[in-house]
Amino acid sequence: MTQPSDLPPNQDDGYRWPLALKVGAGLGGLVLVGGAATAIWGRTVVNQQVIPRLEVALAETLERPVQVGQLEHFTPTGFRIGPSHLPPTEAVQTEATVEAIDVSISWRDLLFQRTLRPSLTLIDANVIVVQAADGRWVDLTLPEPDEDEGFISFKLGEVQVENAQVSVTSLVPRPDAIVVAETILLEAINGNAYLTPLEDAEVDELVFDIGGTLGEGTFQAEGSGQIEQQALNLSIRTNNLPTVGVNMFLPPELGLRGGTLNSKLTAEVRLQDEVQPMTARGIAQFRDGEVLISQLPEPIRDLNTTLRFQGDRVLLEETALSLGTIPLTAAGTVDFETGYDLTAAVPAVSLAQVTALLDFDLPVQAAGSFQFEGAVSGPLDQPSLVGQIASLGPVQADRVTVDSLSANFAASLDQFTLQALRVIPAAGGFITGQGEVDLTRLDNPSFAFDLQADLPGDALAGLYGVALPNQAVIGPVQAVCELGGTLADPQAVVQFELPESTYPGGGQARFRDSTLVVDQTQFQVEGGQVNATALARFDRGDWSADITTANVPVERFTDRARGLLSAVVNASGSLQNLSLAAIQASGTARVVDAEVALAPGAPSLLERGDWGTAFRWAGNGVEVERFAAPGVAAAGFIATNLANNLDGRPPIDTVNLAVQLSAYNLERLAPLIPEAARAEVTLAGLTSFAGRVSGPLANLRLRGDAQLDNLAVNAFAFEPRLAGPVNL
């Protein structure tokens, strides 16, 4: 059996030996005085002289009061002392009681060798070991042996324990302990210890055998050792031994909440050997363990492992555990000379299990399962891990399906290296990557990753119902990304290109200091050009963007208009609300050689020419600050319904415009005549109008003053000029 190693650092190495042996040595050496006096001088001498001297000697040894019982009776081989007590003190609350102490002596050694070598039997001992709040267990100073042994020399021979009970508790504050440290109660303890033989007084040797129960488990230990040399040969057996008692000796962020130990081990302990203070052989089985670690969101459950100790190495067999609902298996060896040779595997883990374990939500809906395989190697102080993670079947991320995802990696105490990341979407293309993380500063690790992507833009856009008008294509999207910086200050640069798009182009995005900047973005639209820049400040929660076009053919985007568009648009908003209603935008536009029609192939509503406008987005429509075209001037509000675009209808909902027409040719209004009457009705003439146009696009209302010149409907001609108010 071994003892806790967290004794105060100023204690000498002798404190590593069991307290019971030291107390027994002091107790035995002093009780021997009582044995000799009893055998020679009788009961009165023992009670009046020996036992008081024994109490004083033990008090000096333990630096605390000791109450030794009275002589009860003599036996053929010695005598019995009655109930004795080691009471607690203010400084040290450890205490012990013994119902009786049987002392056996050899009368022959006493008479012929003037030596007492007694054997002590402690009957029904009850020891309560208490660790003080400052971490001390017990203050014990064994007295130095007298240089003058006197007429009779004393040497303790054997100490036996019958039906003892030991409870161990701690008063050390553990307010943040993840598991409460419960009292350890050892019961039915029986054992004995044989001390140094008389023939070799220079050898401080003991031989011991002890056993007992802990909960529903049992333990048995036997061995021999030399105290001065701090050497011990030990054999231990445990059966169904609960392990939760070790919580008292664990750091507060680590704890056991279940598990039993079965073992059959032999060990050689050489504490003076700094290279290898202990070697062990045998087997230890830990079953049904539950371990809590404060850094992990869930306990490690169902921990089962078999450890085969083979001297310089430990063989790990049949090892399995679950972290949350995620299973893990391991096997291999740990060699104290060559280091680790272990393998570990997670047969299957789903994204749902990972998010449940870490208690966080992904930014998009995702599902899929993965497997992990790894190997640990290297010296004990410098382990390294190599492994692979791979998807088990398709992985879904929002509307995107990934056929396969795999990555190879390596890790050491100082660095994590991503060697080969490969993602294959079901729509085609790929994403690859590699990089590393510097782990020398775990509070703020630095990293550097390179990612490459070649993805089918049209297929991915189609998953979200996005399609360019007039059969335009996006083509492959090619991008490279450099990630770097630290966890506290991440940085990224992405460069993308659409080389085969109907509107080829590319651009760059940079992230640093919580700010995303998109610039150098340019697309070619036939002979025209579109440029865009954007800024998103995540620490402030706002964004802005500027778009400029030059000579972009309007017919590329609609079959109801023609002309070359040059425009400047500025937009901004909040990152917390990206709806159209929350966006602020304004701009100016000029369309050269413009035409517009109500239907494909229909005559232009306005005379062909140059248009100009200034506008502002109002959240639910466009505020037209000014509009000028040949023969037309207007200002006002155009309400929008962008959902109309989904079924091919114009996005205009209602209008409310102040309009001025000058010599407008009525023949251009033919598309507004109901289709059933369109072939029967012919309009002719010119009109001028100053007033307001309002209402839905299909049922406009006109209010104002109009003038008609040479109005004719079919063959019926009106007066050459008609003028007056209009309310239609």
Secondary structure by P-SEA (a helix, b strand, c coil): ccccccccccccccccccaaaaaaaaaaaaaaaaaaaaacccaaaaaccaaaaaaaaaaaaacbbbbbbcccccccccccccbbbbcccccccccccccbbbbbbbccccccccccbbbbbbcbbbbbbbbccccccbbbbbbccccccccbbbbbcbbbbcbbbbbbbbccccccccccccbbbbcccccccccccccccccccccbbbbbbcccbbbbbbbccccccccccbbbbbccccccccccccccccccccbbbbbcbbbbbcccccccccccbbbbbbcbbbbbbcccccccccccbbbbbcccbbbbcbbbbbcccbbbbbbbbbbcccccbbbbbcccccaaaaaaaacccccccccccbbbbbcccccccbbbbbbbbbbccbbbcccccccbbbbbbccccccccccbbbbbccccccccccccccccccccccbbbbbbbbbbaaaaaaaaccccccccccccccbbbbbbccccbbbbbbbbbbccccccccbbbbbcccbbbbccbbbbcccbbbbbbbccccccccccbbbbbccccccccccccbbbbbbbbbbbbbccccccccccccbbbbbcbbbbbccccccccccbbbbbbcccccccccccccccccccccbbbbbbcccccccccccccccccbbbbcccccccccccccccccccbbbbbbbbbbccccccccbbbbbbbbbbcccccccccccccccccccc
